[in-house]
Structure formats: C-alpha cells, structure tokens
C-alpha cells in the first residue's frame, strides 16, 4: 500500500509567520491522521533573496513548533542540473521561447496598445500578460541575441502546450481540511499567459521546480494556501506536458492581518521568532491559527 505523502515547502527569504505555521501544522496534522509521510522542502531557487541565515531561522521555527519531517531535506538549489535537463527538453520540443523584453519595454508596449483602445489582458493576480512579440522572432535573431548576452527568460508557449496536451485539463481539489470530499476544478493555464519557466542564469522557475519536486518526491497531497489556487492550472499543464503524476490538492484558508490583507514576510507580519521571543509557546501558536 502506497503511503500518502504531504510536504511543507517554505522559501528561506524571510522569517516564517503565522500563515506559514498554519500551513506547516495542517500538513503535519493531515499526514499524522493518514499515517502518512511529511516531507520538508526548501524552495531556494532565488539565490539572491534566499540565504543560509533565513534557512536556519526556518528550521529553528519549525523545530520549535514540534514539526517532524523525513530526512534528507530537499533543497532546490542543489538540483539545478535536473531542472536544466527538463528545460532543455522543453526547448527541443519548441514549447518554450526566449523572451527578451524588459519590464520597461513591456510597460511601453502595453501603454501603446491601450492608447489605441485595447484593454490589455491581465492574469488572476492582476499583472498584465506578456506580449507575444518575441514568439515571432526568427530563430537566427533569437540565437544572435542570446550569443550577444542579451538578458532573457524562457517562457512557456501556452498555446503550443495546450495544443500538445488538449484543452481538457482539470485537477482534484479537496473541499475542506478533512480531505473527505473532492471536486474537479477546470485548469485554465491560459489565464496566466506565457509564464516564465526559467531564466538565463537559473534553469527553472517556481512552476517548473515544484511540479518536478512533487513528482520526484512522490507527493500525493499538496496542501497549501488559497493564494496559489489559480496557479495550479499552470502546474497541471506542466505535469501533463512532462508526463508527471498528478497529486490531489487542498488550498487552505489564508490568515489575514487586522487590516484584512494576507500575512506577508516582506511586510514583517507576526513572525514566529518574534512571538517565541515574546514568550509564546507552540500551543499558543496552534490556538492562534485555529488548530
């Protein structure tokens, strides 16, 4: 019998806060209830913002909470060669293309289009979709720019990818944290446009790394925040393209601050280390997050 496998996958680019505690403890609770496995993954592909100091803080916070996980811990920064091999496959199959437009060029392109009366489409987070201009570049021009060290990112050609796999994509979503009832959710990767799957200096992105890691680690249940609900459509497309198994998903509620916005590392919201130093106990944290 295959054990159910859950994972908690923080990025060490800041201090963990109560929202992370809820997600970690919920994964622990569900893994224990199923007599399954709990894995810890360090998602540190952003080698500029992620630091050993932040990682040490993450591990200290999780140990203090009483979270237990299987060793070894998977660190994405140690697996760039694996991601590179998959990226090269996508390049060979012409499912990705080099995108050269800078942020300023993107803004100017969109502003010019909107001046002419066209409402520019935006993704579920409200960010304008990437213009399709680079897809029309001849191969020789792409090669010339890359050889000249022009900055670029590899973007997924979503239209080509959907044509390859068919447009009937969905995922299995649990209705609540009891994981008893499920529903089928239509995956709409096209809502995000041509997302970045790698950069020139980092051969992966969050989307590509997460689907590979979940498959390689045998993750059966992805339990994470509601803020990643829509992005699951992109990951389902990549899973289908790459022939990877599909986990079941549960996107849990987000913890909000007093002003109604979700907690954030960047805004210094209620960090676990600060709460610990102020005298809070792990049981206090469980009560604060509703567990």
Secondary structure, 3 states (H helix, E strand, C coil): CCCCEEEECCCCCCCCEHHHHHHHHHHHHHHHHCCCEEEEEECCCCCCCCCHHHHHHHHHHHHHHCCCCEEEEEEHHHCHHHHHHHHHHHHHCCCEEEECCCHHHHHHHHHHHHHCCCCCCECCCCCECCCCHHHHCCHHHHHHHHHCCCCCEEEECHHHHHHHHCCCCEEEEECCCCCCCEEEEECCHHHHCCCEEEECCCCCCHHHHHHHHHHHCCCCEEEEEHHHCCCHHHHHHHHHHHCCCCCEEEEECCCECCCCCECCCCCCCCEHHHHHHCCCCHHHHHHHCCC
